Amino acid sequence: MKFLKEYRDSGLARDILAEIISISKRRVKLMEVCGTHTVAIFRHGIREILPKNISLISGPGCPVCVTPNKHIDEAIEISRRPGVVLATFGDMMKVPGSASSLEAEKAAGADIRVVYSTMEALDIASRNPEQEVVFFGIGFETTSPTIAAAVLRAEKENLPNFSIVGAQKLIPEAMRALLAGDEIGISGFICPGHVSAIIGVKPYEFIAREFGIPAVVTGFEPVDILQGIYMLVKQIEEGAAKVEVQYNRGVPPEGNPHATAILYQVFEVTDALWRGIGTIPGTGLKLREEYSRYNAVTKFGIEITGEREHPGCKCGEVLKGMITPLECGLYSKACRPEHPVGPCMVSVEGTCAAYYKYGKRSD
């Protein structure tokens, strides 16, 4: 298949790796901020084949993982209300909230349904006008335009029984926060391909301009990732700092203006709480005033206080790239895919889940 076979070519991958080894002299830390990249890097064994002076670290690229307990607790509380259907993506079902999970609430009788798109939740609302249908929406810029489109369709079709628990996040300003904290010494960013297909390249330019750090938007096949690493290492060795696109077959420089126009027609930028990181300015989305009636938290009068995390879970440190899962005392012991303590072990894009499936389970 075109754009698969070429980017999985083992000979080409070996050639790119040889080039990386030949030019790489400095010790560098490259961070990917996309859960799909995290999984691909593990699945293809890329960490193991790179020279020892190049470290790959995983950042907050898993939307399930960065969703704080506050939003999970809100969704749980709403699901307990009579006549409510709560719809969400499958990854959210097993994520522990402060005292329960959506999976546990469903087992206790709540009408919670796994959907594969926001529009599927909207269709449930259209077919069941006597019920309140709430979509628990998480994600980055990739999925947020679809949530905006669902709100616009609910408005057009006059569906007053549809609303959302919005927990969407914006990636670029989170990258700024990581750099500003300077806790791990990031040398370069492997930028997310899916997000970039929506927002384009310009939102990352501050990384090079303000911090003097290179960034490369990269695809998801092994040749993509190795080529992206080569481009980053080449910039670092030459003392350059700019934003480049390796994934040019999927990411136009301007992104998808139509999708972003829909997104910002419905939502406006706000501050957002990230699990383990805290509140980051300009990284969240909230419904504009004219669409505020679709805010389920307000609609149902939900007020969450006293939310708490598991005291032993180090998911926050993992999300910031400060530690690997191997440094968490719960990893592969109390916390496993069949019994996750934290969200990094729940989502298929979570760093802990990727380590468990493809990497080491202990030192």
Secondary structure as the mmCIF struct_conf table of DSSP 4:
data_model
#
loop_
_struct_conf.conf_type_id
_struct_conf.id
_struct_conf.beg_label_comp_id
_struct_conf.beg_label_asym_id
_struct_conf.beg_label_seq_id
_struct_conf.end_label_comp_id
_struct_conf.end_label_asym_id
_struct_conf.end_label_seq_id
TURN_TY1_P TURN_TY1_P1 LYS A 2 LEU A 4
BEND BEND1 LYS A 5 LYS A 5
HELX_RH_3T_P HELX_RH_3T_P1 GLU A 6 ARG A 8
HELX_RH_AL_P HELX_RH_AL_P1 SER A 10 ILE A 23
BEND BEND2 ARG A 26 ARG A 26
STRN STRN1 VAL A 28 GLU A 32
HELX_RH_AL_P HELX_RH_AL_P2 GLY A 35 ARG A 43
TURN_TY1_P TURN_TY1_P2 HIS A 44 GLY A 45
HELX_RH_AL_P HELX_RH_AL_P3 ILE A 46 ILE A 49
BEND BEND3 LEU A 50 LEU A 50
TURN_TY1_P TURN_TY1_P3 LYS A 52 ASN A 53
STRN STRN2 ILE A 54 SER A 58
BEND BEND4 PRO A 60 PRO A 60
HELX_RH_AL_P HELX_RH_AL_P4 PRO A 63 VAL A 66
HELX_RH_AL_P HELX_RH_AL_P5 ASN A 69 SER A 79
TURN_TY1_P TURN_TY1_P4 ARG A 80 ARG A 80
BEND BEND5 ARG A 81 ARG A 81
TURN_TY1_P TURN_TY1_P5 PRO A 82 GLY A 83
STRN STRN3 VAL A 84 THR A 88
HELX_RH_3T_P HELX_RH_3T_P2 GLY A 90 MET A 92
TURN_TY1_P TURN_TY1_P6 MET A 93 LYS A 94
BEND BEND6 SER A 98 ALA A 99
HELX_RH_AL_P HELX_RH_AL_P6 LEU A 102 ALA A 107
TURN_TY1_P TURN_TY1_P7 ALA A 108 GLY A 109
STRN STRN4 ASP A 111 VAL A 114
BEND BEND7 TYR A 116 SER A 117
HELX_RH_AL_P HELX_RH_AL_P7 THR A 118 ARG A 127
TURN_TY1_P TURN_TY1_P8 PRO A 129 GLU A 130
BEND BEND8 GLN A 131 GLN A 131
STRN STRN5 GLU A 132 GLY A 139
TURN_TY1_P TURN_TY1_P9 GLU A 141 THR A 143
HELX_RH_AL_P HELX_RH_AL_P8 SER A 144 LYS A 156
TURN_TY1_P TURN_TY1_P10 GLU A 157 ASN A 158
TURN_TY1_P TURN_TY1_P11 PRO A 160 ASN A 161
STRN STRN6 PHE A 162 GLN A 168
STRN STRN7 LYS A 169 LYS A 169
HELX_RH_AL_P HELX_RH_AL_P9 ILE A 171 GLY A 181
TURN_TY1_P TURN_TY1_P12 ASP A 182 ASP A 182
BEND BEND9 GLU A 183 ILE A 184
STRN STRN8 GLY A 188 CYS A 191
HELX_RH_AL_P HELX_RH_AL_P10 GLY A 193 ILE A 199
BEND BEND10 VAL A 201 VAL A 201
HELX_RH_3T_P HELX_RH_3T_P3 LYS A 202 TYR A 204
HELX_RH_AL_P HELX_RH_AL_P11 GLU A 205 PHE A 211
STRN STRN9 ALA A 215 VAL A 217
BEND BEND11 PHE A 220 GLU A 221
HELX_RH_AL_P HELX_RH_AL_P12 PRO A 222 GLU A 238
TURN_TY1_P TURN_TY1_P13 GLY A 239 GLY A 239
STRN STRN10 VAL A 243 VAL A 245
BEND BEND12 GLN A 246 GLN A 246
TURN_TY1_P TURN_TY1_P14 ASN A 248 GLY A 250
TURN_TY1_P TURN_TY1_P15 PRO A 253 GLU A 254
HELX_RH_AL_P HELX_RH_AL_P13 PRO A 257 VAL A 266
STRN STRN11 PHE A 267 TRP A 274
TURN_TY1_P TURN_TY1_P16 ARG A 275 ILE A 277
STRN STRN12 GLY A 278 LEU A 287
HELX_RH_3T_P HELX_RH_3T_P4 GLU A 289 TYR A 294
STRN STRN13 ASN A 295 ASN A 295
HELX_RH_AL_P HELX_RH_AL_P14 ALA A 296 LYS A 299
TURN_TY1_P TURN_TY1_P17 PHE A 300 GLY A 301
TURN_TY1_P TURN_TY1_P18 PRO A 311 GLY A 312
HELX_RH_AL_P HELX_RH_AL_P15 CYS A 315 LEU A 319
TURN_TY1_P TURN_TY1_P19 LYS A 320 GLY A 321
BEND BEND13 MET A 322 ILE A 323
HELX_RH_3T_P HELX_RH_3T_P5 PRO A 325 GLU A 327
BEND BEND14 CYS A 328 CYS A 328
TURN_TY1_P TURN_TY1_P20 GLY A 329 LEU A 330
STRN STRN14 TYR A 331 TYR A 331
TURN_TY1_P TURN_TY1_P21 SER A 332 ALA A 334
STRN STRN15 CYS A 335 ARG A 336
TURN_TY1_P TURN_TY1_P22 PRO A 337 GLU A 338
STRN STRN16 HIS A 339 HIS A 339
BEND BEND15 VAL A 341 GLY A 342
HELX_RH_3T_P HELX_RH_3T_P6 PRO A 343 MET A 345
TURN_TY1_P TURN_TY1_P23 VAL A 346 VAL A 346
BEND BEND16 SER A 347 SER A 347
TURN_TY1_P TURN_TY1_P24 VAL A 348 GLU A 349
HELX_RH_AL_P HELX_RH_AL_P16 THR A 351 TYR A 358
BEND BEND17 GLY A 359 GLY A 359
BEND BEND18 ARG A 361 ARG A 361
#
